[in-house]
Amino acid sequence: MYDAAYVPGGKDSVNLLLEEDAPKRFIRETYNHGKAIAATGERIEVLQAAGIASGPGVVNGKSGSDLTASFIEVIGHRHWNRPK
């Protein structure tokens, strides 16, 4: 059980996540269930590989305290108005 997903950083981590189908399925299921997702920098590649570019409750393109504040804000509720 979880309420949100944060894609970890680092090029090596991203490469490992991109090599496997399970992480991409997990991110896609998180998105489909309206849960919050955050990723920045090269981590956005994992979202794109899962077929997610952006949408309500998806925080990307931010860093540091801006990312943290935005992610906390979207964790509080589900985002059912996402395109599938």
N, C-alpha and C positions, 0 to 999 in steps of 0.2 A: 504494500500500500504506500502510495506516495501522492503528493499534491503538486509536484513540480519536477522539472529536470533541468540540470545545469550541465552543459557539455564542457568537459575539462579541456584545458588549453595545452599548448605545446605541440609543435609539429609532429614529434614522434607519437604522442598520444592520439592525435588526429589521424595519422596514417594507420595506426592500429585499428581505430574505430572504423575507418573506411574499408579496411580489408575484410571485415566480417559483416554478415547480414543482420545478425541479432541486434547490434546497437542501432542500426538504421530502423529496424522494425520497432524497437522500443521507443525511439524518438517519434516515429510516425504514429504509434498507438497513443503516446502521450498527447500528441497534437489532436488526434481524432477524438479523444476523451475530453477535450477542452481544457487541458491542464497547462499551466505556465511553463515556458521553456526559455532558457537564456543561453546565448552563445555570442562570442566576439572573436574578432580576428580570424585566424585560420579555422577556428571551430565552426564558423558559418558553413564551411564545406560539408560538415556532417549533416547539417540541416538540409542543405541543398541535395545531398545524396539521398535523403529521406523524402524528397519531394516537397520540402517546406522552404519558402523564401522569406515570408513574413506573414503577419496576420495578427489579429487581436490576441494579446497574451504572449506574443513571441518578442523577446527582447534581444536585439542584436545591434551591432554598430555602436555600442557604448562601452565604456570601461570604467574601472575604479568605482568611486562612490555613485556616479551616475547609473552604472549598471546595477549596483546593489539596490539603490533606491527604487529604480524602475522595476526590478525583479520582485522586490518585496511588495510593491503596489499591485502587480498582476497576480501574485500567488493567492490573494484573498478570495478569488472567485473563479468559476469556470467560464470558459470563453466558447460558448456554443455557436456563436455567429461566425465561425471560421469557414472559409470555402474548403471543400473536401476534394 
